[in-house]
Amino acid sequence: MPSEAAREVAAAALRDLNHAFTKQDADADVLTDVTRDVRALTAGLDAPPRRDRLARMRSSLDDGFPPAGAGSGFNDRAVAGTANPTSVDIDVEFEDVDVVAQVVLRRAFEGAPGRAHGGIVAAVFDDVTGFVIGQLREPAFTGELTVRYEQPVPIETPLEMRARLVDRERRKLFITAECRAGDAVVATCKAIYITVDPARFAGSPDPR
């Protein structure tokens, strides 16, 4: 079995590569070297056997929700998966009923100069509000996500996101969140999640 810790370290190195590539104006020789080396690495990684993320998720759900520890398949997820090389730098803690996430959106997530792409901000809100579901220990999927951009969201700047459950109605969970850069609220979010049976959480094409 491959080392999950080594996988997370490799994913972090690839994230650094993504941001360095975007940030620097390298010359043609360096870019030619990068192209050659990355294609060689890709060929090696793309060989069988394939990683069965679904099986890992199903196995971890047998022990309850949310799964604990590396290797469950959840650490491969987009946006905040520690084993995903395209993810965002997010550090999450829990304060009473709040989920508190420290976030830095690095250079590869830039939209307009100096500003984070709005879609990336929304994606991070989706993941951070999802931690509320983990706190509740109830599997659920995003049903609706509404983001309001109060100010430009800066890149390469520490951001704090706070999310909390504010109401529930049968299978619907209503969650709000906000994003701050220093003392300024730069974006807010309202999300509705739909709870599902844990047995249907992994692998169902239509969980609702």
N, C-alpha and C positions, 0 to 999 in steps of 0.2 A: 504494500500500500504506500503510495507516495506521501511524503511528509506534508501535512497541511500547513504547518508553520513555514516551511520552505516555500510553499505556494504563495502564502501571504507576503513574504519578503520579496519574492519575484514580482508579484503584482505591484507592490509599492515602487520597486525599481522601474517598472514599465510606466507607472504614472509619472515618475520623475522625468522619464524620457519624453513622454508626451508634452509635458509643460516646458521642458527645456527646448524642445523642437519648436514649439510655438513662440517662445520668448526670444530666441536668438536668431539673428540673421546670418546663418552659416554660409560659407562660400560653397561653390559647386563641388569642389573636391571632397569636402566633409560630407555633403549631402550624398554624393556618390558612394562613399564608404558606408554611410548609414543605410542606404538602400540595399547594398550588397549584404551587409551583416544581418539586417532585419529579415530579408528574404530567406537567408540561410536558416535563421532561427525559426522562422515561421514554418518552413518545410519540415524541420525536426519536430515541432510541436503539433503539427497537423496530422502526424502519423497515428494510426491506431495504437492502443485502444482508446476509445472515446470516454470521456468522463460522463457518468450517469448521474446527473444532478437530481433527477426526479426520484431515483431509488434512494438517494441519500436523504432527501426531504421526507419521503414516506417512512423511512426507517426512524428518523428522528421524531416524527410525529407520533410514533408508537409509544414514546415516553412522555407524551403530553405536549402542550403548546405554551410558549414558544420553545423551540429546541435550544439546548444549551451546548456550548462548546463548538470548536471548529470542526469542519468536515460535514456539517449537516446539509449543505447545499444552499442555505440561506446566506452564507458568507460569500457566495458567488454572485449574489443578486446585483442588478444594476443600481447605480446611484451611490449606495453606501456599503457595498460588499467589500470587505477587507481583502478578499481574494480575487477581486475584479479589477483589472488594470485600467478600466475607464471610470472608476468610481471617484467620488468627491471625498475630501478630507473632512470627516465628521467624527466628533468625540461626544458621546451621549452620556448624560447622567440623569438621575431621577431625584427631584426635589418635591417631596410630598406628592401632590397630584400632578405636578408638572413634569414633562419631559424637557430637559434642557440640553440643547445641542450647540457645541462650539464648532463653527464651520469656517473654512477658508476656501474660497473659490479661486483657484489659481488660473494661470494665464490661458490655458486651453479652453476655459469656460467663458472667455471674453466675447461679448457681442459687439456693441459700440465701444470705441476706445475707452478703456478704464472702467467699463461697466460690465457686469455679469449678464450673460444672455438670459432673457426672461424665462425661456423654457427650462434652463438649468435650475433657476430659482424655484420654479414650480415643481420640478422633479425632486429637489431637496425637501421642499415642504411635504411632498407626498411620502417621502421616506421617513421624515421626522415625525409626522402625524401617525405613521405606521407604528412607531415605537410605543404609542399610547395603546395600540391593540396588543402589543406584546406585554405591556404592563397589566392589561386586563386579563391576559391569558385566554383571549377569545379570538380564534382565527376569523379574519374578515378581509374583504377586498374593497378597494376604492370604488365608490359609486359616483361621487361627484367631488370636484376640487375647483375652488374658486380662489384666485389670487388677485390681490389689489397691490399695485406698485405705487407706494407713496412717494418714493424718491429713487434716484438711480442706486442700484445695488453695486457697491464697489468690488472689484477683484483684488486679490492679494491683500485682503484686509480681514482681521478677525470679525466674525459675525456671530451673534447669538440668536438662536431660534428657540422659542418656548411654545410647547403644544400641550393642550389639555382637553379632556372630555368635558363637554358642557351640558349634554343632554342625550337621551336615548329614547327611541320609540320603536318597540318591538325589535326587529332585526337591524334597525338603523342606529348608527352611532354618530353623534354630531361632535366634531372636534374643531377647535379653533387654534390658530398659531400666529405668531408674529416674529419678524426678523428685525434685529437691531444692529446698527453699526455704531458703536459707542452708545450715546444716549438717544440717538435718532431712530425712530421706527421707519424702516425703509420699505417694508412689505408686510402684508397680512394675508391670512389664508383661512378659509372655511372649507371643511371637508366633511363628507358624509361617507361612512363605511357601512358595508352590508355584511353582517355576520353569516357564517356558513358552518355546516357540520364539519368537525375536524377531519372526518373520513373523506370528505370531498375537497378538502383544501388543496391537496397536492394531486394534480393530474386530471382534474375534471375540466373538460373543454368549456363548460357553461356552469360555473359554481353557483350562480344565482338561480 
